[in-house]
């Protein structure tokens, strides 16, 4: 994403409305930008997820990641009463 002043941001658009957008930059920080400040948005040609994770992580590490993602998804679909 490039801004009117020439600054360039890398990250993921997390939220957007008619007047602003929220960008999560590569370092994890969130930035609220007015659309009037944005000169252009260019999608990245590279995926966020590394392509070699299957070679760099052990089977146990992959199991841990999948288990974590499943627990987050399960907690997100439970009602507040079910979480207690």
Secondary structure, DSSP 8 states (H G I E B T S, - for coil): -EETTS-B--EEEEEE-SSEEEEEETTS-EEEEEGGGEEE----SS-SS-TTHHHHS-HHHHHHHHHHHHHHHHHHHS-HHHH-
